[in-house]
Amino acid sequence: MVWSSELAYAIGLITTDGCLSSDGRHLILVSKDIEQLKNLKKCLGLKVIIGGHSSGRKGESTPYYRVQWGDVVLYNFLLTLGLTAKKSLTLGALSVPDKYFFDFLRGSFDGDGSFYSYYDPRWKSSFMFYLNFTSASAAHVQWLRESLKKFLGVEGHISRSKETETRHELLTLRYAKRESLKVLNAMYAQSGAICLSRKRLKITRVLRIVGESLPDVGKKLTK
């Protein structure tokens, strides 16, 4: 496999939301956001059809979409990076080249990442925003934290919670305001880089409030 920004982004998506089948050949990605699957197809040049998928959760009305394809070469390549068929709790550091780390991170963020903001009631006119990366694997979260500290000098904070359905412990690596800006600028540094548009739009609107903008969006977007 030849590394590229698109491949690194796709690997980020597969790492967070994907599944390596135990048959040693097939890969699966399930998402509520059909754009995410379209992005994956574009990055990997897949010709497969996006299908519907039942969530299997009681009371869940939001439809899920699914892509499944066979690729032994990609499957084995992912194994060399550190992915496994049952990766949720065992995922650790991945062998992603430094040059493509932030493309991978953008894919990871579009998979299991989140961004939110609010006005802190403790201080008048205090607007807060946070960038988060969540995983059930402590080793993987620690690797992300160490990598971001190496590249950007940011510390972040790791918090723990319980997943409602499985009761597994979830770990969230969180960056606030100034540190989150450094990470966001690195993730979206490449103009026109593939990403989930709804997340980028949300971030862009929040950053406007504090007079900031993403590198590839600037102040062109209107409300």
N, C-alpha and C positions, 0 to 999 in steps of 0.2 A: 504493500500500500504506500502511496505517495502522500505525504502530509500536505494539507492546504487549509485555508481558513474555513472552507465549507466542511471539510472532513472533521476538523476539530470541533466545530459547532455541533455537527451531527453526533459525534461521540459524547458531547456534553448532554444532549437530549437522551441518548440511549443510556447513559450512566444513571440519570435521574429517573426517567419515566419508561425506559425500555426493559426488555426481558430477553435473555439468551435462553432459548429452548434447550432442554436436556438432550435433544437429539444431535447436538453438535453441528447444526446447520442453519436452523431458522432463528430469525430475530423478530421481535414483536414490539410495537409501540402503541400504547393506548392513551388517549387524551380527550378531554372535554372540548378542547380547542382545535378545530379542524385545520386552522392555519399552521399549527405546530406540525401536523403531519404533512402538510403541503411543503413546509420548509425542509423537513427531513427528506422528502422525495426529491426536492430540487437539489439539495446538497449531495445526495448519493446517486442521483440520476436514476431513481427507481421508476418503473413503469407500472407498478402494482396499483390496484384499485383501493381507495379508502372505503372501508366498510363500516357498518354500524356495529355497536357492541353494547350489551347490557351491562350496567354497572354492578348489578348483583347486590346492591345495598338497599335495604328496606327504606321505603319512602323517598328514594332518590329519583327525581324526575328529569334531571339534566341528562341529555343523551351523551354517550361516549362514542368516540370514533377509533378505528383500529387499522393498523397497517401491519401486515405479516409478509415476510419474504425470506427466501433462502439464499445464503451467500456464505459458503464455507471459508473463502479467503478472508472476508471481513470478520466472520465469527472467530477464526483462529487469531487474526490480528488483534481483536479486542481482548482475547485471552492473554496475549503477550503484554498488553498494557496493564493488566491487573483486574480485568472484569471476569466474573464467573457466572455460571448459570443461576446460582442462588446468591446474589450479590448484596441484597438489602442490608444485612447485618454484618457482612464480612468485608465489605468494600474498604479499601485502604488508599494508599498513595497510588497514583496512576502515572505511567511513563509518558507524559505529554511533553513535547519539546517546549522549551521556554518561549520560543517565537510564536507558538500557537496557544499558549496557556489562556489568554484572555478571550480568544474565540471559543475555546472549550468552556470557559467560565460563563460566557454569555449563553451558551447552550444549556449549561447546568442551571443557570438562573431562570431561563425560560421554562425549564422543566419543573424544578422544585423550589425555585427562589420566589421571593416576594418583596414588595416595597410598599410602605405605608407612611402616612404623615398625620399629624394632629397638632393642635395648639395645647401646650402644656399648661394646665390650670394653676400650677404653682407659681408661674411667672407671667406677668402681664405681657401680652404681645409676643410670647415665646412660641415660635413655630418649630416643631420637631419633625424629622423624617429619618427613616431607617431602611437599610438594605439588608436582606436576610437570605441565608442559604441553609436549607434544612436537610438532614439525613438521619437515618436510624443507625448509622455507623460512626462511632466516635473517632475511629482511626481516619476515616475519610474527611470528617470535619476538621480534625487537627491538621491534616495535610493541606487542606484549603487555607486554613489560617496561617500556617507556616509559609506557604507559597506566597500569599498576599503580603505578608510581612517582609519577605525577601525582596519582592518586586517593588512594593510601594511604601514600605515602612509603616504600615497600619497594623494596629493591634487587634481591634475587634473584641467581641465578648461572646462567650458560648453559654447558652442557657439550655435547660433540660425540661422536657414535658412528656406527657403520656399520649400516645396515639389512641383516639377514641375507640376505633374498631378493633385493633389488634392488641392494644395495651402495651405495645413495644415502646421503649423509651425513644423519644426523638430529640435530636440535638440541633440547635439553631445557632449559626454563626452570624452575629449581628454587627453592623457598622452604622454609627450615627453620623449625621450631618457632614462635618469636614472630612472624616475618613471615608464615608460613603461616596462623597463627590470624587475622591481620588480613584476609587474602584470603578465607579460609573464611567468616568472619563477614559479609563483604560479599556473597559469592556466595549464601549461604543466609539473608540478612537478612529476606527477605519470607516471612512465615509461610505454609506450605503451598505454596511455590513448586514447580513441576514439576521433577522431577529423577530421576536413576537411583537407585532405592531401595537397591540393593546397595552403591553407592559411598557414599551418605550413611550407611548403617548401619555400614560399615567405619570411616568417619571418626569417627562418634559413639562407637563402642566404644574407639577409640584415644584420643580426647580425654578419655574418662572416667578413663583411667589417670593423667592429669596434672590432674584436677579441672576440666576445661573441658567445654563443650558447645556445640552449634550453636544459633543463635537459635530455630529453629522446631522443635527436638527437645527441648531442655532435658534434664532428668534423668528424664523420664517413661519412657524406654525401659528395659526390663529385659533382663537377660542371658538 
